[in-house]
Amino acid sequence: MKFLHCSDLHLGKKPNYGSETFKDKRFEDYFNAFDRIIEQAKENNVDAILIAGDFFDKKETHPNILSNTENLLQKCKKSKIDVVVIEGNHDLIYKDKEAESWIVYLEDKKLLKRPLKHRPVYINGMEIFGLGYPGASVDDELLEFANYCNENKKQNCILLIHTALGNNEFIGGFLKDKTVLDKLKNYVIYIAGGHGHRLDIYPKDNPYFFIPGSPEYYDLGEDSTLKTAIIFDTDTKNYKIITQSPRSCIKKTIELKSVNQEEFRLELNEFLSSFEFTSEDIVLLKVKPASGDFIPDIKWAENFILGKGVLYAKVEWERGNFRTGSASVNRKSVEEIEIDQIKKWDQWGNAAEIAAKALAEMRKSLMNGHEDIGSIFDQVLTSVMAGEKEK
């Protein structure tokens, strides 16, 4: 069996900022990314496309999102390519509420297959399991699945799970201990991960756990070179990484010499004159002021870049240190301030850094228009409670 593994398509995502043209084009970008994935699957003669979570951007969907999705899935069906999907944190399926899920609806229409822990799907003799999005209990779920495989003498199976490598840092739904994966290596031939929006594999030599990254920017600050799809052949165990082509996002940094607005405008104009922009480009510009006393007019800069005909422009001012009179003061980040405050809380003090990172992640989710931050909150509570038990 040969398959293409992708994840985090976020179909239906639409920004709540920028011009209406920008919003509409970004909405289309996610469907275009899936369409490219399908073409790559056809070109590589795969039997199936495995989507490891966040197929949709939200549990709730609109008629145009569902219609676009069905059209693309019909394209797969006509090409005799099975589509295997698990839910992620964005399109989570709650127990006993499957009737509310559009993924289940598409499964009932036989446009995709949805594997579960004790209900695998079979393609060309391969057994494919799905653990969905375990959230804070991901390590425990994987250990439990390893025990299930051992008890039932499973070998060379495929597992889909919406998680990625946490590298001992707090990120909601990511693995805390990657060595948990070692417990599965005798039972699985491939673990299809997701949740992380950049390419990662484990272990580095002879990997069996793969995170392809999202094929389109979820956050404009993401690295485009780490957005991929992975082709895997279960007969040869060979894999091929296919780099994806998200929307053009031009990222530049300017280190200013200007000390006032007039000089800033002239310097920015000269800096931008060396680049060619199109109406399809997103431009992200980071501004590093020369003087702590000078605050550039960011709004003017964004409008100036938009005047060059680009689709969207975002300018960020990198503050660093700032000066008050003749004294230099180090500015603390919001996260550092929150850590200092949380350390004073009786129950949360030992988990201050975890709590601050969770707050930052929840803020980011809300800014991106996602109000469902329960999974992040659940994980930080789990971490705090674990810390209490260790006292």
N, C-alpha and C positions, 0 to 999 in steps of 0.2 A: 504494500500500500504506500502511496505517496500522497502527502498532504501539504497544504500551506497553512501556517500558523500565524495569526494576527490577533490583535487585541485592541481594546480601547478605541473603537471607531467613533463613539459618541454621536451617533446619528441623531439629528434634531437639535444639536447645539446651536444656539444663536446668541451672539453677544448683546448685552444691554447698554452698549456704549458705541460711539462713533456714528457716522452717517447712516441713513437707511440703505444706501447702496452697499456700504461696507457690511452692515448686518446681513443683508440678503446674500451677498457673495460668500460670506463666511458660513452661512447656513448651508449653502450649496457645496462648499469645500469638503465637508465631511462625507457627503454622498459621493462626490467625485473621487475621494480617496478610496472608498469601498469599491467603486466601479473599477478603479485601477487595480485593486487587489484581485478582483474577479478576472480581469484580463491577464494578469500575471499567472493566476491559477490555470487558466486555459492554455497559455503559452507553455507552461511547464507540465501539462498533461497530468494534473493531480486528480486524485479520486475525491478529495474532500478539502474543505476550508474549515479550520478549527478557529473559533473566535472565543478567546479566553476572558470574557467579561466586558461590561460596559459597551454592549452592542448599541444600546440607546443611551442618550445623555440623561434622560429622566425616566422614572417609572411611568409618569403620565405622558401621553403623546397626543399629537393633533392629526387630523385626517391626512394632511399633506405629507407628514413624516411617515405615517403608516403606508400610504400609497407609494411613496418613493422607495421605501424599504421592500415592499412586496414586489415591485417591478424589478429590483435588483436581485432578489431571491429567485424570481421566476427565470431570470437570465441564467442563474446557476443551474436551476432545474433543467432547463433546455439543453445545457451543456453537460448534463449528467454528472454534476459536481454536488456531492452532499455537503450541506452546511451544518456544522455542529456548534452549538452555542451554549454557554453558561452565562448566568447573570453576574454582574459586578455590583459594586456599591451604588452605582448610579441607577441601575435598573433592577435592584434587589427584589427577589421574589420571597415574600414572607410565607411561612408555613400556614397551611389552611386558607391562604388567600391567593392561590394560584390563578383563580378565575379573574383576578384583577391585572394579571400580567400579560402584556402584549407579546412577550416571548412565548408564553404558553399558547396564546391565540395563534401565532404563526406555526407553532409545533402542531397544533390541531389541524391546521390547513395543510400540513405535510410539506411546508416550505423549509423547515429546518428540523434538526434533531437535538434533543436536550438530555444529555446524560446526567444521572444522579449517582450518589455514592453506592447505592444498592440496586440501581437500575441502569446498567451500562447500555450503550448502543453498540452495534456491530457493523463494521464496514470492511468488506473483503477479508473477513475472518479475524480482524483486529478488535479487541475489546477496549472500549473507550469509556472511562468513568469521569464524573464531574463532581467537584466539591463546591462549586459556586463561589460565593464570597463569605469566608468564615469570619472575617473581621478580626477582633482581638484574639480569638481562639485558634488562629491559623496553625500555630505550631502543634497544638493538641490535636487538631483535626487530621493533620498529616501523620502524626504518630498513630492515631486510631486507625487510619486507613492502612498504614503499614502492617498493623496487627491483623486487620481484616484480610489483607493479601496473604499474609503468612498462614493464617488459619484456613484459608480457602485455596491455598497453593496456586496463587496467581503468578503469572510470568509474562513478561513482554507486553504488558498492557500500556495503555496511554491514559494519562490523567490530565484533566483541565482544572485549573484552580486560579481564582482571581487574586493573586498575591505576587510579590516581588521580594528581592533581597533588601532587608532593612539595614544591614551592616551595623547592627547594634545601636541604631538611632531610632527615635520615636517617629514613625510615619504610620498613620492609621491603616491597619490591615496588612502591613508588611511583615515578613518573617523576622522574628527577633533573633533566632538562632539558625543560621543556614545549615548547620551540620545535621539538623533534623532531616534534611533531604537525603542524607547518607543512608538513613534507615529504609529508604524506598528503592535504592539502586538495584536490588536483586529482584524487584518485582515489576518495575516499569522500564519501558524502553524510551519513553519521552514524557516529560512533564511540561505542559503548555501553560505558562504563567501569563500574567497581565498586571494591571494596576499601576505598575511603573511605566512611565511614558518614554523611557529610553532603553536601548538595547542592553541586555545583560545576560550572562550565561553562568551556569555552575555545574561542575567545577570548570576551571579554565581549560583543562585537558580532558578530552573525551566527555564533553558535557552531556547532561540529560535533562537539565532544567533550563528553559529558555524564556526570556521576556523580550518580545520583539520591539516594544515601544509603540506608541500611538502613531498611525500613519499620517495624521494631520496634527498641527499644533493645537493642543488643548489650551496651553498657556503660551503666549507669544515669546516668552523668554526661553523656551525649550530649545535644545540643540537639534538642528535638522539632520545632522550626520548620524544620529543615533535612532532614527525612525526607520524601522525595517519591517519586513515580513520574512518568515523563515520557511524554506522548503525542506522537508525531511522524507527520506525513503526508509521505510521500516525493514526492507530486505537488506540493504547495504549499510544502514545506519549512517549514511552520509547526509550532511545538511548543507544548505546554501543560504546565505544571507542576502536578501534583496533590499537595497536601500530605497526608501520611498521619496517621493517628491512633493512635499507640502507646499503651500502657497509661498511665493517669494516674500521673504522677510529680511530686509536689509538692516543689519545692526552695525552701528558706528559709534565711536567715542571721540569726542573732541576735548582736548585739554586747552582751556582758554588762557589767553594772555590778557584778555579784556578786564578792565576794572570798573566799567560803567556800561549802561545800556546801549549807548550809541556805538561804542567800540564793539560790544557783543554782536550787534546786528550786522555790522560790517564784516566781522570775523566769521560769523556763521554763514553769511552769503558767500564769502570766498571759499570756505570749507566745502560747502555743498556744490559749488560750481564744478568740482572735479568728478561728480557722479552723474550718471544718467539714470533717471527714474522713469517708470511707466505707470499707467493708470491702474495696473494690477498689483503694484508693490505696496507692502507694509514697511514703514520705516520706523525703527526704534533708535533713538539717539540718546546717548548718555553724555551729559555735560559735566566736566570737572572744572570748576572755577579756579582761577589763579589766586584769588583773594577770598578769605573768609568773610570779609565785610560785604562783598558783592553778591547779590542774589539776582541771577539772570531772569528775564521775563519768559518763563516757560510757555505760557499760553500763546504769547506772540510767536515764539519759535515753532510751536506746533502748527499754527495757522500759516506761517511762512512756508513750512515744508508742504503743507496741504496745497498751497498755492502753486506748487510745482506739478500738480496733477496726480499725486499718489492717492492710493485708496484710503490709507489711514496713517497717521503719524502720532507717535508717542515720544515725548521728551522727558527724560529723568535727570534731575539735578543730584549729583553725588555730593552730599554735604561734607562728609568727613569731619574734620575739626572746624570750628568756627571761632571767631575772635570777638571779644567784647572789650572795646577800648584797646588797651595795650596788652591785656591778659589773654592767653590762649586757653580755651576750655575744651575738654574732650566731650563730645556729645554722645550720650548713651543711646543705644537702639531701643525701640519699644520693647523688644524681647528681653533685653537686659534689665530694663526697669521692671517689667512684669516678674522676672525671676527674683529680683530683690524683694518685691512685695509678697510674692507667694511664699518665700522662705519664712515669712513671719506668721503664716497660717499654721495652726497646730497640726491639722490632719494632712496637709499637703506639702509641708516644708521639705520633706525628703524627696519629693517628686517635683520640685519647682521647675527644673529644666524641661521635664516631660510635659508638665502642664502648660508652660509657656509656648512650647513648640506646638502643642495641640491647639492653643488659642490662635496662634499664627495660621495654622492650617485651616481652622474653622473660619477665620476672617477671610482667607483667600477663597474658600468655597463660597461664602456668601457674596463676595465681590464678583464672583463668576456667575452669580444668579442661581446658586444651588442652596436651598434652604434645608435640605436633609443632611444634617451634620451629626446625626445620632451615632453613627458608627465610630466617628472620631472620638466623641465624648465617651462612648462605651469603653473604648480602648484605654483612654487615659484613666478612667475610673478603675479598670482592671489593674493597671500598672500601680496606681496608688494603693489599692487594696493588697496587692502582692507585697508592696513595701511594708505595709502595716504588719503582715503576717511574719515578716523576717525580723521584726524587732525582738 
